[in-house]
Amino acid sequence: MSWKCEIVTDLAPLYHDKEASKASRKLVKEHLRECPECRAYYKKYRPVETMAAEEPVSDGVENFVLLAKKMRRRRQLLWLGFLFYFAGTMWALVLHHQYKTDKFLTKNKIFKIL
């Protein structure tokens, strides 16, 4: 394969999409007339649009839904953890206060009540 063939295969997408410059289009056109290998390559060339039409591509909605569910679950777990921490702290403070003010029920006090 000559260096012109390599250049033409590199320019094939731009030539097909009509994005190549005039000089590049002229070079590719002349080369395709002369080279049967490059002509065959260009005939088999499938641009991205046709490949996209054949293969369904996710638009990202499913990924967004999964991400939203994960974020919602993580937020719920964080709130639940915070509530357990807060409840445990309050319970410990109440018990500590009862113990310091001698309102804490010990075995001796329970037997005296009964």
Residue pairs with C-beta under 8 A, 6 or more apart in sequence:
1 37
4 27
4 31
4 35
5 31
5 35
5 37
5 38
7 27
8 27
8 28
8 31
8 32
8 35
8 38
8 42
9 38
9 41
11 20
11 24
11 27
11 28
12 28
12 41
12 42
12 45
13 45
13 47
14 20
14 24
15 24
15 25
15 28
15 29
15 42
16 42
16 45
16 47
17 47
18 25
20 28
31 38
32 38
32 39
32 42
33 39
95 104
98 104
98 105
